[in-house]
Amino acid sequence: MSLALPLSGSLAWWGTAWLRGRVVVDLLLDAVLASDATHVVGGLPGVDGSVPLARALAEIRIIGVGSLGLALPAPGDPVGVGGPPEFSAAALEAGEAVVAGPLGLVPRRVGAAVEWTAYAASPRQVTDVGDADRALRRGLQEAATALADLGVARWRPEAADALMNLHHPPRLAPPPGTPGRCADLAGRALQALAIVDLALADDGGALDVAEISARHAALAPLGALSRRGLVAACSPEVWPERGPSDTT
């Protein structure tokens, strides 16, 4: 897995910064689109057809939305999604979504473009940043111990190297106004997700079915904690009060 925010995480961070007046729209579009040709949004209430991302965010601002949040649902674990069923199903299929007050935006890549579809979204619950951070730190320690016991260095040396590098998570470049603690948590969560992906990438290297099961059992909790951490880091409704380490 790439040590970069998912598309919905980038939109949550930069869209929030724009809604709060901390960045201009050109910076937002540069950060979210990156190398994509364009992003359009369809299904917005009262708006016919699909419109460019900047117009969609303006419509979202008009209805009183002040921030955007990330959702990373997985089968049996709808992290960041509160329903209703239509939005939940679409977000689960995509593996990610943005929650914008009463709306949910689900991305779909089409060639060099991204099409976002808007759905009605119900209120959701998101883990507090502090709780998510502490739980992820514990989960990383427990997973490291479990994978060492399973001989991760033998069957997946890249995962072992990543575990040895836990004190050096990737440094992200969040927009102004993003709490420093959230940027750190996002980097640690991405690092943990990468470890999970690396460790599960080659089940053919396991000795038997029992070892495969043990590997999945050791990593499933870390994957869930990582997604919760990343959602908290990219969901302003649970951000801590600003402090000296926050971005400006």
C-alpha positions as CSV (number, residue, x, y, z in Angstrom):
1,M,0.0,0.0,0.0
2,S,1.2,3.5,-0.8
3,L,2.1,5.7,2.1
4,A,-0.2,8.4,0.9
5,L,-3.7,9.5,1.9
6,P,-6.6,7.8,0.1
7,L,-8.4,10.2,-2.2
8,S,-11.2,10.8,0.2
9,G,-8.7,11.6,2.9
10,S,-7.1,14.3,0.7
11,L,-10.5,15.8,0.0
12,A,-11.4,15.7,3.7
13,W,-8.3,17.6,4.7
14,W,-8.1,20.1,1.9
15,G,-11.9,20.6,1.5
16,T,-12.0,21.4,5.2
17,A,-9.2,23.9,4.9
18,W,-11.0,25.6,2.1
19,L,-14.3,25.6,3.8
20,R,-12.6,27.3,6.8
21,G,-10.9,29.9,4.7
22,R,-7.4,28.6,5.1
23,V,-6.6,27.8,1.5
24,V,-7.7,29.2,-1.8
25,V,-9.5,26.9,-4.3
26,D,-6.6,26.6,-6.6
27,L,-4.5,25.1,-3.8
28,L,-7.3,22.7,-2.9
29,L,-7.6,21.5,-6.5
30,D,-3.9,21.1,-7.0
31,A,-3.7,18.9,-3.8
32,V,-6.8,16.8,-4.5
33,L,-6.6,16.4,-8.2
34,A,-2.8,15.9,-8.3
35,S,-2.2,14.2,-11.7
36,D,-5.9,13.5,-12.4
37,A,-7.5,15.3,-15.4
38,T,-10.6,16.4,-13.5
39,H,-13.0,15.6,-10.6
40,V,-16.8,16.0,-11.0
41,V,-19.6,15.5,-8.5
42,G,-23.1,14.2,-9.4
43,G,-26.2,13.7,-7.4
44,L,-26.1,16.9,-5.3
45,P,-29.5,18.1,-4.1
46,G,-30.9,20.8,-6.3
47,V,-28.1,20.6,-8.9
48,D,-28.7,19.1,-12.3
49,G,-26.1,16.6,-13.6
50,S,-22.4,16.5,-12.7
51,V,-20.5,19.7,-11.8
52,P,-16.8,20.4,-11.2
53,L,-15.4,19.7,-7.7
54,A,-15.0,23.5,-7.0
55,R,-18.7,24.1,-7.8
56,A,-19.7,21.1,-5.7
57,L,-17.9,22.3,-2.7
58,A,-19.5,25.8,-3.1
59,E,-22.9,24.1,-3.1
60,I,-21.9,22.1,0.0
61,R,-20.8,25.4,1.7
62,I,-24.2,27.0,0.9
63,I,-26.1,24.3,2.8
64,G,-24.0,25.1,5.9
65,V,-21.3,22.4,5.9
66,G,-18.2,23.6,7.6
67,S,-15.9,20.5,7.3
68,L,-15.5,17.2,5.5
69,G,-14.6,13.9,7.1
70,L,-13.2,10.6,5.9
71,A,-14.9,7.2,6.0
72,L,-13.0,3.9,5.4
73,P,-15.6,1.1,5.6
74,A,-14.7,-2.6,5.3
75,P,-16.9,-5.7,5.3
76,G,-18.4,-6.0,8.8
77,D,-16.7,-2.8,10.0
78,P,-18.3,0.4,8.5
79,V,-15.7,2.8,9.9
80,G,-16.9,6.4,9.5
81,V,-20.2,5.6,7.9
82,G,-23.5,6.0,9.7
83,G,-25.9,5.0,6.9
84,P,-28.4,5.0,5.3
85,P,-28.1,1.7,3.4
86,E,-27.6,3.3,-0.1
87,F,-24.7,5.4,1.1
88,S,-23.2,2.6,3.2
89,A,-23.3,0.1,0.3
90,A,-21.7,2.5,-2.1
91,A,-19.0,3.5,0.3
92,L,-18.3,-0.1,1.2
93,E,-17.9,-1.0,-2.5
94,A,-15.5,1.9,-3.0
95,G,-13.7,1.3,0.3
96,E,-13.8,5.0,1.1
97,A,-16.0,8.0,1.1
98,V,-16.2,11.6,2.3
99,V,-18.9,12.7,4.8
100,A,-20.0,16.3,4.3
101,G,-22.7,17.0,6.9
102,P,-25.9,15.5,5.5
103,L,-24.2,14.3,2.4
104,G,-21.8,11.5,1.6
105,L,-19.5,11.6,-1.5
106,V,-18.2,8.3,-3.0
107,P,-15.5,8.3,-5.6
108,R,-15.1,6.2,-8.7
109,R,-12.1,6.5,-10.9
110,V,-12.8,6.6,-14.7
111,G,-9.6,6.7,-16.6
112,A,-7.8,9.9,-15.7
113,A,-10.9,11.4,-14.0
114,V,-12.7,10.8,-10.8
115,E,-16.5,10.9,-10.5
116,W,-17.9,11.5,-7.1
117,T,-21.6,10.6,-6.4
118,A,-23.5,12.3,-3.6
119,Y,-25.8,10.4,-1.3
120,A,-27.8,11.3,1.7
121,A,-25.7,10.5,4.8
122,S,-26.9,9.9,8.4
123,P,-25.0,11.0,11.5
124,R,-22.0,8.9,12.4
125,Q,-19.7,8.1,15.3
126,V,-16.0,8.6,15.0
127,T,-13.4,7.5,17.5
128,D,-11.7,10.4,19.4
129,V,-8.2,11.2,18.1
130,G,-6.5,10.5,21.4
131,D,-8.3,7.2,21.8
132,A,-7.5,6.2,18.2
133,D,-3.9,7.1,18.6
134,R,-3.4,5.2,21.8
135,A,-5.2,2.1,20.5
136,L,-3.1,2.2,17.3
137,R,0.1,2.4,19.2
138,R,-0.9,-0.6,21.3
139,G,-2.0,-2.5,18.2
140,L,1.3,-1.9,16.5
141,Q,3.2,-3.3,19.5
142,E,1.0,-6.3,19.7
143,A,1.2,-7.0,16.0
144,A,5.0,-6.6,16.0
145,T,5.2,-9.2,18.8
146,A,2.8,-11.6,17.1
147,L,4.5,-11.3,13.7
148,A,7.9,-11.9,15.2
149,D,6.6,-15.0,16.9
150,L,5.3,-16.1,13.4
151,G,8.7,-15.5,11.8
152,V,7.8,-12.5,9.7
153,A,11.4,-12.0,8.7
154,R,11.5,-15.4,7.1
155,W,8.5,-15.2,4.9
156,R,8.1,-11.4,4.4
157,P,11.3,-9.5,5.0
158,E,9.8,-6.2,3.7
159,A,7.2,-6.4,6.5
160,A,9.9,-7.0,9.0
161,D,11.8,-4.0,7.8
162,A,8.7,-1.9,8.1
163,L,8.2,-3.1,11.7
164,M,11.7,-2.1,12.5
165,N,11.0,1.4,11.2
166,L,7.9,2.1,13.3
167,H,9.6,5.1,15.0
168,H,9.8,6.8,11.6
169,P,6.3,7.1,10.1
170,P,6.0,9.0,6.8
171,R,5.8,12.8,7.1
172,L,2.7,14.1,5.4
173,A,2.1,17.6,4.1
174,P,-1.4,18.6,5.5
175,P,-3.1,21.9,4.7
176,P,-3.0,24.8,7.1
177,G,-5.2,24.3,10.2
178,T,-4.7,20.5,10.4
179,P,-3.6,19.7,14.0
180,G,-0.1,18.3,14.1
181,R,-1.3,15.4,16.2
182,C,-3.7,14.4,13.4
183,A,-1.0,14.6,10.8
184,D,1.2,12.3,12.9
185,L,-1.6,9.9,13.5
186,A,-2.4,9.8,9.8
187,G,1.2,8.9,9.0
188,R,1.3,6.2,11.6
189,A,-2.0,4.7,10.4
190,L,-0.8,4.6,6.8
191,Q,2.4,3.0,8.0
192,A,0.4,0.3,9.8
193,L,-1.8,-0.3,6.8
194,A,1.3,-0.8,4.7
195,I,2.6,-3.4,7.2
196,V,-0.7,-5.3,7.0
197,D,-0.6,-5.3,3.2
198,L,3.0,-6.4,3.1
199,A,2.5,-9.2,5.6
200,L,-0.6,-10.5,3.9
201,A,0.7,-10.2,0.3
202,D,2.0,-13.7,-0.2
203,D,0.0,-16.4,1.6
204,G,1.9,-18.9,-0.6
205,G,4.9,-18.4,1.6
206,A,3.1,-19.8,4.7
207,L,3.9,-23.4,5.8
208,D,0.3,-24.5,6.2
209,V,-3.3,-23.3,6.7
210,A,-2.8,-22.9,10.4
211,E,0.0,-20.4,9.8
212,I,-2.1,-18.5,7.3
213,S,-4.9,-18.3,9.8
214,A,-2.5,-17.2,12.5
215,R,-1.1,-14.4,10.3
216,H,-4.6,-13.1,9.5
217,A,-5.6,-13.3,13.2
218,A,-2.5,-11.3,14.1
219,L,-3.1,-8.6,11.5
220,A,-6.9,-8.2,11.4
221,P,-7.0,-6.1,14.6
222,L,-4.2,-3.8,13.4
223,G,-6.0,-3.2,10.1
224,A,-9.2,-2.2,11.9
225,L,-7.3,0.1,14.3
226,S,-5.4,1.7,11.4
227,R,-8.5,2.5,9.5
228,R,-10.0,4.0,12.7
229,G,-6.9,6.1,13.3
230,L,-6.9,7.4,9.7
231,V,-10.6,8.3,9.9
232,A,-10.1,10.2,13.2
233,A,-7.1,12.0,11.7
234,C,-9.1,13.1,8.7
235,S,-12.4,13.9,10.5
236,P,-12.5,17.5,12.0
237,E,-15.5,16.7,14.3
238,V,-13.1,14.8,16.6
239,W,-10.0,17.0,16.1
240,P,-8.3,18.2,19.4
241,E,-8.1,21.9,20.2
242,R,-5.3,23.6,18.4
243,G,-1.9,23.6,20.1
244,P,1.6,24.7,19.5
245,S,2.4,21.7,17.3
246,D,-0.5,22.4,14.9
247,T,0.0,23.5,11.3
248,T,-0.6,27.1,10.6
